[in-house]
């Protein structure tokens, strides 16, 4: 498994964790005042999703640049 595949798989699992924490947040709010640790619990996976998502967003642009440089170099 290379880095790109590992980051994609991590991104998928982080999205599941984020969804579960948001659902838990809504359930806790429906039952009353939730504890503060539960209110802020979605932030950790959200920031990790941000970084892995930005990496996957930039990856095609950097891959195209690398491919163009290798084609232009004389053999």
mmCIF file of the N, C-alpha and C atoms, coordinates in Angstrom:
data_MODEL
# 
_entry.id   MODEL 
# 
loop_
_atom_site.group_PDB 
_atom_site.id 
_atom_site.type_symbol 
_atom_site.label_atom_id 
_atom_site.label_alt_id 
_atom_site.label_comp_id 
_atom_site.label_asym_id 
_atom_site.label_entity_id 
_atom_site.label_seq_id 
_atom_site.pdbx_PDB_ins_code 
_atom_site.Cartn_x 
_atom_site.Cartn_y 
_atom_site.Cartn_z 
_atom_site.occupancy 
_atom_site.B_iso_or_equiv 
_atom_site.pdbx_formal_charge 
_atom_site.auth_seq_id 
_atom_site.auth_comp_id 
_atom_site.auth_asym_id 
_atom_site.auth_atom_id 
_atom_site.pdbx_PDB_model_num 
ATOM 1   N N  . UNK A 1 1  ? 0.849   -1.172 0.000   1.00 0.00 ? 1  UNK A N  1 
ATOM 2   C CA . UNK A 1 1  ? 0.000   0.000  0.000   1.00 0.00 ? 1  UNK A CA 1 
ATOM 3   C C  . UNK A 1 1  ? 0.899   1.242  0.000   1.00 0.00 ? 1  UNK A C  1 
ATOM 4   N N  . UNK A 1 2  ? 0.668   2.146  -0.951  1.00 0.00 ? 2  UNK A N  1 
ATOM 5   C CA . UNK A 1 2  ? 1.485   3.351  -0.997  1.00 0.00 ? 2  UNK A CA 1 
ATOM 6   C C  . UNK A 1 2  ? 0.830   4.478  -0.183  1.00 0.00 ? 2  UNK A C  1 
ATOM 7   N N  . UNK A 1 3  ? 1.518   5.613  -0.116  1.00 0.00 ? 3  UNK A N  1 
ATOM 8   C CA . UNK A 1 3  ? 1.042   6.724  0.724   1.00 0.00 ? 3  UNK A CA 1 
ATOM 9   C C  . UNK A 1 3  ? -0.321  7.227  0.281   1.00 0.00 ? 3  UNK A C  1 
ATOM 10  N N  . UNK A 1 4  ? -0.532  7.334  -1.000  1.00 0.00 ? 4  UNK A N  1 
ATOM 11  C CA . UNK A 1 4  ? -1.799  7.862  -1.501  1.00 0.00 ? 4  UNK A CA 1 
ATOM 12  C C  . UNK A 1 4  ? -2.969  6.981  -1.081  1.00 0.00 ? 4  UNK A C  1 
ATOM 13  N N  . UNK A 1 5  ? -2.802  5.675  -1.226  1.00 0.00 ? 5  UNK A N  1 
ATOM 14  C CA . UNK A 1 5  ? -3.869  4.756  -0.821  1.00 0.00 ? 5  UNK A CA 1 
ATOM 15  C C  . UNK A 1 5  ? -4.100  4.789  0.684   1.00 0.00 ? 5  UNK A C  1 
ATOM 16  N N  . UNK A 1 6  ? -3.028  4.898  1.450   1.00 0.00 ? 6  UNK A N  1 
ATOM 17  C CA . UNK A 1 6  ? -3.158  4.940  2.906   1.00 0.00 ? 6  UNK A CA 1 
ATOM 18  C C  . UNK A 1 6  ? -3.889  6.204  3.350   1.00 0.00 ? 6  UNK A C  1 
ATOM 19  N N  . UNK A 1 7  ? -3.585  7.320  2.716   1.00 0.00 ? 7  UNK A N  1 
ATOM 20  C CA . UNK A 1 7  ? -4.253  8.570  3.088   1.00 0.00 ? 7  UNK A CA 1 
ATOM 21  C C  . UNK A 1 7  ? -5.722  8.526  2.674   1.00 0.00 ? 7  UNK A C  1 
ATOM 22  N N  . UNK A 1 8  ? -6.020  7.949  1.526   1.00 0.00 ? 8  UNK A N  1 
ATOM 23  C CA . UNK A 1 8  ? -7.428  7.806  1.113   1.00 0.00 ? 8  UNK A CA 1 
ATOM 24  C C  . UNK A 1 8  ? -8.208  6.930  2.096   1.00 0.00 ? 8  UNK A C  1 
ATOM 25  N N  . UNK A 1 9  ? -7.607  5.811  2.492   1.00 0.00 ? 9  UNK A N  1 
ATOM 26  C CA . UNK A 1 9  ? -8.276  4.919  3.441   1.00 0.00 ? 9  UNK A CA 1 
ATOM 27  C C  . UNK A 1 9  ? -8.458  5.603  4.790   1.00 0.00 ? 9  UNK A C  1 
ATOM 28  N N  . UNK A 1 10 ? -7.446  6.323  5.248   1.00 0.00 ? 10 UNK A N  1 
ATOM 29  C CA . UNK A 1 10 ? -7.553  7.064  6.502   1.00 0.00 ? 10 UNK A CA 1 
ATOM 30  C C  . UNK A 1 10 ? -8.638  8.121  6.404   1.00 0.00 ? 10 UNK A C  1 
ATOM 31  N N  . UNK A 1 11 ? -8.717  8.793  5.267   1.00 0.00 ? 11 UNK A N  1 
ATOM 32  C CA . UNK A 1 11 ? -9.742  9.818  5.061   1.00 0.00 ? 11 UNK A CA 1 
ATOM 33  C C  . UNK A 1 11 ? -11.146 9.202  5.156   1.00 0.00 ? 11 UNK A C  1 
ATOM 34  N N  . UNK A 1 12 ? -11.303 8.024  4.585   1.00 0.00 ? 12 UNK A N  1 
ATOM 35  C CA . UNK A 1 12 ? -12.610 7.349  4.648   1.00 0.00 ? 12 UNK A CA 1 
ATOM 36  C C  . UNK A 1 12 ? -12.984 7.007  6.091   1.00 0.00 ? 12 UNK A C  1 
ATOM 37  N N  . UNK A 1 13 ? -12.026 6.451  6.841   1.00 0.00 ? 13 UNK A N  1 
ATOM 38  C CA . UNK A 1 13 ? -12.324 6.088  8.227   1.00 0.00 ? 13 UNK A CA 1 
ATOM 39  C C  . UNK A 1 13 ? -12.549 7.322  9.092   1.00 0.00 ? 13 UNK A C  1 
ATOM 40  N N  . UNK A 1 14 ? -11.799 8.382  8.817   1.00 0.00 ? 14 UNK A N  1 
ATOM 41  C CA . UNK A 1 14 ? -12.014 9.624  9.573   1.00 0.00 ? 14 UNK A CA 1 
ATOM 42  C C  . UNK A 1 14 ? -13.398 10.200 9.307   1.00 0.00 ? 14 UNK A C  1 
ATOM 43  N N  . UNK A 1 15 ? -13.884 10.062 8.088   1.00 0.00 ? 15 UNK A N  1 
ATOM 44  C CA . UNK A 1 15 ? -15.226 10.564 7.792   1.00 0.00 ? 15 UNK A CA 1 
ATOM 45  C C  . UNK A 1 15 ? -16.287 9.791  8.564   1.00 0.00 ? 15 UNK A C  1 
ATOM 46  N N  . UNK A 1 16 ? -16.065 8.494  8.748   1.00 0.00 ? 16 UNK A N  1 
ATOM 47  C CA . UNK A 1 16 ? -17.001 7.698  9.549   1.00 0.00 ? 16 UNK A CA 1 
ATOM 48  C C  . UNK A 1 16 ? -16.957 8.136  11.007  1.00 0.00 ? 16 UNK A C  1 
ATOM 49  N N  . UNK A 1 17 ? -15.752 8.334  11.543  1.00 0.00 ? 17 UNK A N  1 
ATOM 50  C CA . UNK A 1 17 ? -15.605 8.781  12.938  1.00 0.00 ? 17 UNK A CA 1 
ATOM 51  C C  . UNK A 1 17 ? -16.245 10.152 13.119  1.00 0.00 ? 17 UNK A C  1 
ATOM 52  N N  . UNK A 1 18 ? -16.017 11.049 12.164  1.00 0.00 ? 18 UNK A N  1 
ATOM 53  C CA . UNK A 1 18 ? -16.609 12.384 12.244  1.00 0.00 ? 18 UNK A CA 1 
ATOM 54  C C  . UNK A 1 18 ? -18.138 12.310 12.237  1.00 0.00 ? 18 UNK A C  1 
ATOM 55  N N  . UNK A 1 19 ? -18.697 11.490 11.363  1.00 0.00 ? 19 UNK A N  1 
ATOM 56  C CA . UNK A 1 19 ? -20.153 11.347 11.281  1.00 0.00 ? 19 UNK A CA 1 
ATOM 57  C C  . UNK A 1 19 ? -20.729 10.806 12.588  1.00 0.00 ? 19 UNK A C  1 
ATOM 58  N N  . UNK A 1 20 ? -20.064 9.830  13.167  1.00 0.00 ? 20 UNK A N  1 
ATOM 59  C CA . UNK A 1 20 ? -20.539 9.252  14.435  1.00 0.00 ? 20 UNK A CA 1 
ATOM 60  C C  . UNK A 1 20 ? -20.495 10.289 15.559  1.00 0.00 ? 20 UNK A C  1 
ATOM 61  N N  . UNK A 1 21 ? -19.424 11.098 15.604  1.00 0.00 ? 21 UNK A N  1 
ATOM 62  C CA . UNK A 1 21 ? -19.341 12.106 16.666  1.00 0.00 ? 21 UNK A CA 1 
ATOM 63  C C  . UNK A 1 21 ? -20.393 13.198 16.485  1.00 0.00 ? 21 UNK A C  1 
ATOM 64  N N  . UNK A 1 22 ? -20.700 13.546 15.251  1.00 0.00 ? 22 UNK A N  1 
ATOM 65  C CA . UNK A 1 22 ? -21.743 14.551 15.025  1.00 0.00 ? 22 UNK A CA 1 
ATOM 66  C C  . UNK A 1 22 ? -23.111 13.994 15.414  1.00 0.00 ? 22 UNK A C  1 
ATOM 67  N N  . UNK A 1 23 ? -23.380 12.750 15.058  1.00 0.00 ? 23 UNK A N  1 
ATOM 68  C CA . UNK A 1 23 ? -24.655 12.127 15.441  1.00 0.00 ? 23 UNK A CA 1 
ATOM 69  C C  . UNK A 1 23 ? -24.761 12.046 16.965  1.00 0.00 ? 23 UNK A C  1 
ATOM 70  N N  . UNK A 1 24 ? -23.669 11.658 17.627  1.00 0.00 ? 24 UNK A N  1 
ATOM 71  C CA . UNK A 1 24 ? -23.674 11.598 19.096  1.00 0.00 ? 24 UNK A CA 1 
ATOM 72  C C  . UNK A 1 24 ? -23.919 12.974 19.690  1.00 0.00 ? 24 UNK A C  1 
ATOM 73  N N  . UNK A 1 25 ? -23.389 13.986 19.046  1.00 0.00 ? 25 UNK A N  1 
ATOM 74  C CA . UNK A 1 25 ? -23.594 15.356 19.498  1.00 0.00 ? 25 UNK A CA 1 
ATOM 75  C C  . UNK A 1 25 ? -25.070 15.742 19.426  1.00 0.00 ? 25 UNK A C  1 
ATOM 76  N N  . UNK A 1 26 ? -25.709 15.431 18.310  1.00 0.00 ? 26 UNK A N  1 
ATOM 77  C CA . UNK A 1 26 ? -27.135 15.758 18.160  1.00 0.00 ? 26 UNK A CA 1 
ATOM 78  C C  . UNK A 1 26 ? -27.997 14.990 19.154  1.00 0.00 ? 26 UNK A C  1 
ATOM 79  N N  . UNK A 1 27 ? -27.673 13.733 19.365  1.00 0.00 ? 27 UNK A N  1 
ATOM 80  C CA . UNK A 1 27 ? -28.438 12.930 20.330  1.00 0.00 ? 27 UNK A CA 1 
ATOM 81  C C  . UNK A 1 27 ? -28.275 13.503 21.729  1.00 0.00 ? 27 UNK A C  1 
ATOM 82  N N  . UNK A 1 28 ? -27.060 13.867 22.090  1.00 0.00 ? 28 UNK A N  1 
ATOM 83  C CA . UNK A 1 28 ? -26.816 14.430 23.417  1.00 0.00 ? 28 UNK A CA 1 
ATOM 84  C C  . UNK A 1 28 ? -27.525 15.765 23.593  1.00 0.00 ? 28 UNK A C  1 
ATOM 85  N N  . UNK A 1 29 ? -27.562 16.565 22.543  1.00 0.00 ? 29 UNK A N  1 
ATOM 86  C CA . UNK A 1 29 ? -28.264 17.861 22.636  1.00 0.00 ? 29 UNK A CA 1 
ATOM 87  C C  . UNK A 1 29 ? -29.766 17.673 22.759  1.00 0.00 ? 29 UNK A C  1 
ATOM 88  N N  . UNK A 1 30 ? -30.292 16.613 22.142  1.00 0.00 ? 30 UNK A N  1 
ATOM 89  C CA . UNK A 1 30 ? -31.724 16.340 22.256  1.00 0.00 ? 30 UNK A CA 1 
ATOM 90  C C  . UNK A 1 30 ? -32.085 15.887 23.668  1.00 0.00 ? 30 UNK A C  1 
ATOM 91  N N  . UNK A 1 31 ? -31.149 15.264 24.367  1.00 0.00 ? 31 UNK A N  1 
ATOM 92  C CA . UNK A 1 31 ? -31.420 14.763 25.714  1.00 0.00 ? 31 UNK A CA 1 
ATOM 93  C C  . UNK A 1 31 ? -31.181 15.797 26.804  1.00 0.00 ? 31 UNK A C  1 
ATOM 94  N N  . UNK A 1 32 ? -30.552 16.898 26.449  1.00 0.00 ? 32 UNK A N  1 
ATOM 95  C CA . UNK A 1 32 ? -30.259 17.922 27.446  1.00 0.00 ? 32 UNK A CA 1 
ATOM 96  C C  . UNK A 1 32 ? -28.961 18.627 27.101  1.00 0.00 ? 32 UNK A C  1 
ATOM 97  N N  . UNK A 1 33 ? -28.373 19.244 28.091  1.00 0.00 ? 33 UNK A N  1 
ATOM 98  C CA . UNK A 1 33 ? -27.103 19.941 27.872  1.00 0.00 ? 33 UNK A CA 1 
ATOM 99  C C  . UNK A 1 33 ? -25.970 18.918 27.832  1.00 0.00 ? 33 UNK A C  1 
ATOM 100 N N  . UNK A 1 34 ? -25.276 18.836 26.699  1.00 0.00 ? 34 UNK A N  1 
ATOM 101 C CA . UNK A 1 34 ? -24.195 17.848 26.601  1.00 0.00 ? 34 UNK A CA 1 
ATOM 102 C C  . UNK A 1 34 ? -22.929 18.346 27.284  1.00 0.00 ? 34 UNK A C  1 
ATOM 103 N N  . UNK A 1 35 ? -22.084 17.441 27.702  1.00 0.00 ? 35 UNK A N  1 
ATOM 104 C CA . UNK A 1 35 ? -20.793 17.865 28.281  1.00 0.00 ? 35 UNK A CA 1 
ATOM 105 C C  . UNK A 1 35 ? -19.922 18.515 27.200  1.00 0.00 ? 35 UNK A C  1 
ATOM 106 N N  . UNK A 1 36 ? -19.045 19.397 27.624  1.00 0.00 ? 36 UNK A N  1 
ATOM 107 C CA . UNK A 1 36 ? -18.240 20.149 26.666  1.00 0.00 ? 36 UNK A CA 1 
ATOM 108 C C  . UNK A 1 36 ? -17.310 19.253 25.852  1.00 0.00 ? 36 UNK A C  1 
ATOM 109 N N  . UNK A 1 37 ? -16.786 18.176 26.436  1.00 0.00 ? 37 UNK A N  1 
ATOM 110 C CA . UNK A 1 37 ? -15.899 17.299 25.672  1.00 0.00 ? 37 UNK A CA 1 
ATOM 111 C C  . UNK A 1 37 ? -16.635 16.671 24.505  1.00 0.00 ? 37 UNK A C  1 
ATOM 112 N N  . UNK A 1 38 ? -17.949 16.431 24.664  1.00 0.00 ? 38 UNK A N  1 
ATOM 113 C CA . UNK A 1 38 ? -18.735 15.857 23.569  1.00 0.00 ? 38 UNK A CA 1 
ATOM 114 C C  . UNK A 1 38 ? -19.032 16.898 22.502  1.00 0.00 ? 38 UNK A C  1 
ATOM 115 N N  . UNK A 1 39 ? -19.225 18.134 22.930  1.00 0.00 ? 39 UNK A N  1 
ATOM 116 C CA . UNK A 1 39 ? -19.504 19.202 21.968  1.00 0.00 ? 39 UNK A CA 1 
ATOM 117 C C  . UNK A 1 39 ? -18.304 19.423 21.043  1.00 0.00 ? 39 UNK A C  1 
ATOM 118 N N  . UNK A 1 40 ? -17.110 19.364 21.596  1.00 0.00 ? 40 UNK A N  1 
ATOM 119 C CA . UNK A 1 40 ? -15.906 19.625 20.802  1.00 0.00 ? 40 UNK A CA 1 
ATOM 120 C C  . UNK A 1 40 ? -15.286 18.364 20.204  1.00 0.00 ? 40 UNK A C  1 
ATOM 121 N N  . UNK A 1 41 ? -15.851 17.211 20.454  1.00 0.00 ? 41 UNK A N  1 
ATOM 122 C CA . UNK A 1 41 ? -15.270 15.966 19.940  1.00 0.00 ? 41 UNK A CA 1 
ATOM 123 C C  . UNK A 1 41 ? -15.226 15.869 18.413  1.00 0.00 ? 41 UNK A C  1 
ATOM 124 N N  . UNK A 1 42 ? -16.143 16.461 17.647  1.00 0.00 ? 42 UNK A N  1 
ATOM 125 C CA . UNK A 1 42 ? -16.023 16.368 16.184  1.00 0.00 ? 42 UNK A CA 1 
ATOM 126 C C  . UNK A 1 42 ? -14.873 17.183 15.602  1.00 0.00 ? 42 UNK A C  1 
ATOM 127 N N  . UNK A 1 43 ? -14.286 18.073 16.373  1.00 0.00 ? 43 UNK A N  1 
ATOM 128 C CA . UNK A 1 43 ? -13.251 18.944 15.812  1.00 0.00 ? 43 UNK A CA 1 
ATOM 129 C C  . UNK A 1 43 ? -11.967 18.199 15.465  1.00 0.00 ? 43 UNK A C  1 
ATOM 130 N N  . UNK A 1 44 ? -11.565 17.239 16.259  1.00 0.00 ? 44 UNK A N  1 
ATOM 131 C CA . UNK A 1 44 ? -10.320 16.511 15.979  1.00 0.00 ? 44 UNK A CA 1 
ATOM 132 C C  . UNK A 1 44 ? -10.387 15.774 14.640  1.00 0.00 ? 44 UNK A C  1 
ATOM 133 N N  . UNK A 1 45 ? -11.419 14.948 14.394  1.00 0.00 ? 45 UNK A N  1 
ATOM 134 C CA . UNK A 1 45 ? -11.468 14.300 13.082  1.00 0.00 ? 45 UNK A CA 1 
ATOM 135 C C  . UNK A 1 45 ? -11.705 15.297 11.947  1.00 0.00 ? 45 UNK A C  1 
ATOM 136 N N  . UNK A 1 46 ? -12.378 16.408 12.244  1.00 0.00 ? 46 UNK A N  1 
ATOM 137 C CA . UNK A 1 46 ? -12.616 17.401 11.200  1.00 0.00 ? 46 UNK A CA 1 
ATOM 138 C C  . UNK A 1 46 ? -11.318 18.029 10.717  1.00 0.00 ? 46 UNK A C  1 
ATOM 139 N N  . UNK A 1 47 ? -10.413 18.364 11.647  1.00 0.00 ? 47 UNK A N  1 
ATOM 140 C CA . UNK A 1 47 ? -9.126  18.933 11.236  1.00 0.00 ? 47 UNK A CA 1 
ATOM 141 C C  . UNK A 1 47 ? -8.293  17.910 10.475  1.00 0.00 ? 47 UNK A C  1 
ATOM 142 N N  . UNK A 1 48 ? -8.317  16.655 10.909  1.00 0.00 ? 48 UNK A N  1 
ATOM 143 C CA . UNK A 1 48 ? -7.583  15.620 10.179  1.00 0.00 ? 48 UNK A CA 1 
ATOM 144 C C  . UNK A 1 48 ? -8.186  15.409 8.792   1.00 0.00 ? 48 UNK A C  1 
ATOM 145 N N  . UNK A 1 49 ? -9.512  15.495 8.678   1.00 0.00 ? 49 UNK A N  1 
ATOM 146 C CA . UNK A 1 49 ? -10.160 15.411 7.371   1.00 0.00 ? 49 UNK A CA 1 
ATOM 147 C C  . UNK A 1 49 ? -9.749  16.575 6.478   1.00 0.00 ? 49 UNK A C  1 
ATOM 148 N N  . UNK A 1 50 ? -9.593  17.751 7.072   1.00 0.00 ? 50 UNK A N  1 
ATOM 149 C CA . UNK A 1 50 ? -9.163  18.914 6.314   1.00 0.00 ? 50 UNK A CA 1 
ATOM 150 C C  . UNK A 1 50 ? -7.797  18.676 5.682   1.00 0.00 ? 50 UNK A C  1 
ATOM 151 N N  . UNK A 1 51 ? -6.843  18.194 6.477   1.00 0.00 ? 51 UNK A N  1 
ATOM 152 C CA . UNK A 1 51 ? -5.490  17.994 5.953   1.00 0.00 ? 51 UNK A CA 1 
ATOM 153 C C  . UNK A 1 51 ? -5.428  16.867 4.928   1.00 0.00 ? 51 UNK A C  1 
ATOM 154 N N  . UNK A 1 52 ? -6.114  15.761 5.203   1.00 0.00 ? 52 UNK A N  1 
ATOM 155 C CA . UNK A 1 52 ? -6.084  14.665 4.233   1.00 0.00 ? 52 UNK A CA 1 
ATOM 156 C C  . UNK A 1 52 ? -6.856  15.037 2.963   1.00 0.00 ? 52 UNK A C  1 
ATOM 157 N N  . UNK A 1 53 ? -7.925  15.797 3.108   1.00 0.00 ? 53 UNK A N  1 
ATOM 158 C CA . UNK A 1 53 ? -8.673  16.243 1.935   1.00 0.00 ? 53 UNK A CA 1 
ATOM 159 C C  . UNK A 1 53 ? -7.891  17.227 1.086   1.00 0.00 ? 53 UNK A C  1 
ATOM 160 N N  . UNK A 1 54 ? -7.174  18.134 1.734   1.00 0.00 ? 54 UNK A N  1 
ATOM 161 C CA . UNK A 1 54 ? -6.328  19.061 0.982   1.00 0.00 ? 54 UNK A CA 1 
ATOM 162 C C  . UNK A 1 54 ? -5.218  18.320 0.253   1.00 0.00 ? 54 UNK A C  1 
ATOM 163 N N  . UNK A 1 55 ? -4.634  17.320 0.895   1.00 0.00 ? 55 UNK A N  1 
ATOM 164 C CA . UNK A 1 55 ? -3.602  16.523 0.240   1.00 0.00 ? 55 UNK A CA 1 
ATOM 165 C C  . UNK A 1 55 ? -4.170  15.851 -1.013  1.00 0.00 ? 55 UNK A C  1 
ATOM 166 N N  . UNK A 1 56 ? -5.354  15.237 -0.887  1.00 0.00 ? 56 UNK A N  1 
ATOM 167 C CA . UNK A 1 56 ? -5.941  14.549 -2.034  1.00 0.00 ? 56 UNK A CA 1 
ATOM 168 C C  . UNK A 1 56 ? -6.373  15.540 -3.115  1.00 0.00 ? 56 UNK A C  1 
ATOM 169 N N  . UNK A 1 57 ? -6.732  16.765 -2.724  1.00 0.00 ? 57 UNK A N  1 
ATOM 170 C CA . UNK A 1 57 ? -7.110  17.783 -3.695  1.00 0.00 ? 57 UNK A CA 1 
ATOM 171 C C  . UNK A 1 57 ? -5.900  18.224 -4.519  1.00 0.00 ? 57 UNK A C  1 
ATOM 172 N N  . UNK A 1 58 ? -4.762  18.379 -3.872  1.00 0.00 ? 58 UNK A N  1 
ATOM 173 C CA . UNK A 1 58 ? -3.557  18.882 -4.541  1.00 0.00 ? 58 UNK A CA 1 
ATOM 174 C C  . UNK A 1 58 ? -2.843  17.775 -5.314  1.00 0.00 ? 58 UNK A C  1 
ATOM 175 N N  . UNK A 1 59 ? -3.036  16.526 -4.945  1.00 0.00 ? 59 UNK A N  1 
ATOM 176 C CA . UNK A 1 59 ? -2.306  15.414 -5.532  1.00 0.00 ? 59 UNK A CA 1 
ATOM 177 C C  . UNK A 1 59 ? -2.378  15.354 -7.057  1.00 0.00 ? 59 UNK A C  1 
ATOM 178 N N  . UNK A 1 60 ? -3.521  15.507 -7.705  1.00 0.00 ? 60 UNK A N  1 
ATOM 179 C CA . UNK A 1 60 ? -3.535  15.445 -9.177  1.00 0.00 ? 60 UNK A CA 1 
ATOM 180 C C  . UNK A 1 60 ? -2.726  16.564 -9.827  1.00 0.00 ? 60 UNK A C  1 
ATOM 181 N N  . UNK A 1 61 ? -2.713  17.733 -9.226  1.00 0.00 ? 61 UNK A N  1 
ATOM 182 C CA . UNK A 1 61 ? -1.963  18.845 -9.799  1.00 0.00 ? 61 UNK A CA 1 
ATOM 183 C C  . UNK A 1 61 ? -0.462  18.607 -9.693  1.00 0.00 ? 61 UNK A C  1 
ATOM 184 N N  . UNK A 1 62 ? -0.032  18.052 -8.578  1.00 0.00 ? 62 UNK A N  1 
ATOM 185 C CA . UNK A 1 62 ? 1.401   17.785 -8.438  1.00 0.00 ? 62 UNK A CA 1 
ATOM 186 C C  . UNK A 1 62 ? 1.809   16.599 -9.302  1.00 0.00 ? 62 UNK A C  1 
ATOM 187 N N  . UNK A 1 63 ? 0.939   15.626 -9.478  1.00 0.00 ? 63 UNK A N  1 
ATOM 188 C CA . UNK A 1 63 ? 1.255   14.472 -10.326 1.00 0.00 ? 63 UNK A CA 1 
ATOM 189 C C  . UNK A 1 63 ? 1.378   14.916 -11.783 1.00 0.00 ? 63 UNK A C  1 
ATOM 190 N N  . UNK A 1 64 ? 0.515   15.819 -12.235 1.00 0.00 ? 64 UNK A N  1 
ATOM 191 C CA . UNK A 1 64 ? 0.603   16.325 -13.608 1.00 0.00 ? 64 UNK A CA 1 
ATOM 192 C C  . UNK A 1 64 ? 1.888   17.105 -13.806 1.00 0.00 ? 64 UNK A C  1 
ATOM 193 N N  . UNK A 1 65 ? 2.298   17.876 -12.823 1.00 0.00 ? 65 UNK A N  1 
ATOM 194 C CA . UNK A 1 65 ? 3.539   18.634 -12.922 1.00 0.00 ? 65 UNK A CA 1 
ATOM 195 C C  . UNK A 1 65 ? 4.751   17.724 -12.976 1.00 0.00 ? 65 UNK A C  1 
ATOM 196 N N  . UNK A 1 66 ? 4.752   16.671 -12.169 1.00 0.00 ? 66 UNK A N  1 
ATOM 197 C CA . UNK A 1 66 ? 5.864   15.727 -12.185 1.00 0.00 ? 66 UNK A CA 1 
ATOM 198 C C  . UNK A 1 66 ? 5.929   14.997 -13.521 1.00 0.00 ? 66 UNK A C  1 
ATOM 199 N N  . UNK A 1 67 ? 4.766   14.618 -14.057 1.00 0.00 ? 67 UNK A N  1 
ATOM 200 C CA . UNK A 1 67 ? 4.739   13.896 -15.329 1.00 0.00 ? 67 UNK A CA 1 
ATOM 201 C C  . UNK A 1 67 ? 5.221   14.799 -16.466 1.00 0.00 ? 67 UNK A C  1 
ATOM 202 N N  . UNK A 1 68 ? 4.838   16.076 -16.436 1.00 0.00 ? 68 UNK A N  1 
ATOM 203 C CA . UNK A 1 68 ? 5.257   17.007 -17.484 1.00 0.00 ? 68 UNK A CA 1 
ATOM 204 C C  . UNK A 1 68 ? 6.764   17.243 -17.423 1.00 0.00 ? 68 UNK A C  1 
ATOM 205 N N  . UNK A 1 69 ? 7.327   17.328 -16.233 1.00 0.00 ? 69 UNK A N  1 
ATOM 206 C CA . UNK A 1 69 ? 8.775   17.537 -16.106 1.00 0.00 ? 69 UNK A CA 1 
ATOM 207 C C  . UNK A 1 69 ? 9.558   16.331 -16.601 1.00 0.00 ? 69 UNK A C  1 
ATOM 208 N N  . UNK A 1 70 ? 9.074   15.131 -16.339 1.00 0.00 ? 70 UNK A N  1 
ATOM 209 C CA . UNK A 1 70 ? 9.806   13.953 -16.776 1.00 0.00 ? 70 UNK A CA 1 
ATOM 210 C C  . UNK A 1 70 ? 9.718   13.785 -18.289 1.00 0.00 ? 70 UNK A C  1 
ATOM 211 N N  . UNK A 1 71 ? 8.645   14.219 -18.930 1.00 0.00 ? 71 UNK A N  1 
ATOM 212 C CA . UNK A 1 71 ? 8.524   14.135 -20.373 1.00 0.00 ? 71 UNK A CA 1 
ATOM 213 C C  . UNK A 1 71 ? 9.421   15.134 -21.080 1.00 0.00 ? 71 UNK A C  1 
ATOM 214 N N  . UNK A 1 72 ? 9.615   16.322 -20.496 1.00 0.00 ? 72 UNK A N  1 
ATOM 215 C CA . UNK A 1 72 ? 10.414  17.378 -21.128 1.00 0.00 ? 72 UNK A CA 1 
ATOM 216 C C  . UNK A 1 72 ? 11.903  17.173 -20.990 1.00 0.00 ? 72 UNK A C  1 
ATOM 217 N N  . UNK A 1 73 ? 12.325  16.392 -20.028 1.00 0.00 ? 73 UNK A N  1 
ATOM 218 C CA . UNK A 1 73 ? 13.765  16.185 -19.826 1.00 0.00 ? 73 UNK A CA 1 
ATOM 219 C C  . UNK A 1 73 ? 14.328  15.326 -20.948 1.00 0.00 ? 73 UNK A C  1 
ATOM 220 N N  . UNK A 1 74 ? 15.480  15.702 -21.467 1.00 0.00 ? 74 UNK A N  1 
ATOM 221 C CA . UNK A 1 74 ? 16.075  14.893 -22.527 1.00 0.00 ? 74 UNK A CA 1 
ATOM 222 C C  . UNK A 1 74 ? 16.581  13.553 -21.991 1.00 0.00 ? 74 UNK A C  1 
ATOM 223 N N  . UNK A 1 75 ? 16.480  12.553 -22.822 1.00 0.00 ? 75 UNK A N  1 
ATOM 224 C CA . UNK A 1 75 ? 16.885  11.212 -22.395 1.00 0.00 ? 75 UNK A CA 1 
ATOM 225 C C  . UNK A 1 75 ? 18.356  10.957 -22.578 1.00 0.00 ? 75 UNK A C  1 
# 
